[in-house]
Amino acid sequence: MVKIAILGTGNVGKALFGGIKNGSNEVKFGSRDPSKSKAPEGAEVVTMKEAVQWAEVIIFAVPHHSTSETINSIGGDNFNDKIAIDVTNALNEKWELAMGFDTSAAEEMQKLIPGAKVVKAFNYVFAENMSNGKVGEGSLTLFVASDDGRAKEVVMKIGNEIGFESVDAGPLKSARYLEPLGMLLIGLGMNQKLGTKIGFKLLK
Ligand SMILES: NC(=O)c1ccc[n+]([C@@H]2O[C@H](COP(=O)([O-])OP(=O)(O)OC[C@H]3O[C@@H](n4cnc5c(N)ncnc54)[C@H](OP(=O)(O)O)[C@@H]3O)[C@@H](O)[C@H]2O)c1
């Protein structure tokens, strides 16, 4: 059993909570203000710092622009030796990708918490499909990127338990390719009007 903290009680946080709580792992929310959070009824909600201190795996389900403020409010040392999953999409105010090619949100997160094992995953999946990892009957591919092999194994297992088909996507640097995939998904869903019941699958 893995102790998983989800930072942020928004769309992604709630969807991943739904997927994880049906499996064998323990899950809690970390919120800026637990008394005002939008967490689902029955969920345990504590402060972000308490959640991180308790957890072995921490999911950043917060806006990209608030990553550093979130880390600063918790204290970067509290992430030492823990797995941190970066679900964020680095969008600017025009909803365009704010970085790419020579770095990624995940690599920048790793610099902010050097003692943690940062993993990129889930960012190119619509929240609506995150609670079971499926569109219709088909399992979506969960690409998982990290420089730490064991952290990748743990996150791939969490993904498989939700219902995804996890695939090792190589080092954290692969986040440079997974983050534009998030933009492609948003474009297909919103601009091309395919809606949110879509997702990516690797055929082998
Ligand atoms: N929505 C999607 O389909 C989707 C898909 C893939 C990836 N993502 C990425 O996942 C992350 C979360 O997306 P979301 O759709 O869940 O967003 P959201 O509904 O706006 O929720 C974000 C949550 O983050 C917390 N938070 C911490 N600092 C914040 C701040 N400065 N301003 C606002 N909220 C703050 C809040 O929870 P508390 O009030 O409890 O602290 C808030 O509910 C984003 O980086 C997004 O790019 C989203």
The ligand as an ORCA input file, in Angstrom:
! r2SCAN-3c Opt
* xyz 0 1
  N      -8.439     19.789    -16.180
  C      -7.841     18.937    -16.989
  O      -8.518     18.229    -17.798
  C      -6.334     18.750    -16.907
  C      -5.774     17.671    -17.590
  C      -4.396     17.441    -17.497
  C      -3.618     18.289    -16.723
  N      -4.175     19.350    -16.093
  C      -3.306     20.190    -15.243
  O      -3.548     19.791    -13.891
  C      -3.440     20.907    -13.006
  C      -4.758     21.072    -12.228
  O      -5.804     21.306    -13.159
  P      -7.327     21.406    -12.679
  O      -8.142     21.378    -13.897
  O      -7.573     20.426    -11.591
  O      -7.342     22.874    -12.068
  P      -8.397     23.475    -11.023
  O      -9.708     22.789    -11.174
  O      -8.328     24.947    -11.190
  O      -7.809     23.050     -9.592
  C      -6.528     23.426     -9.168
  C      -6.458     23.322     -7.646
  O      -5.143     23.691     -7.248
  C      -5.186     24.287     -5.944
  N      -4.356     25.511     -5.984
  C      -3.170     25.684     -5.373
  N      -2.657     26.889     -5.617
  C      -3.544     27.534     -6.401
  C      -3.591     28.850     -6.967
  N      -2.598     29.742     -6.796
  N      -4.669     29.178     -7.721
  C      -5.671     28.291     -7.911
  N      -5.681     27.029     -7.391
  C      -4.630     26.657     -6.635
  C      -6.659     24.512     -5.621
  O      -7.031     23.556     -4.629
  P      -7.178     24.010     -3.082
  O      -8.122     25.182     -3.105
  O      -7.741     22.818     -2.404
  O      -5.798     24.386     -2.617
  C      -7.396     24.246     -6.915
  O      -8.662     23.662     -6.711
  C      -3.119     22.121    -13.893
  O      -1.731     22.338    -13.882
  C      -3.574     21.679    -15.301
  O      -2.811     22.306    -16.323
  C      -5.522     19.594    -16.166
*
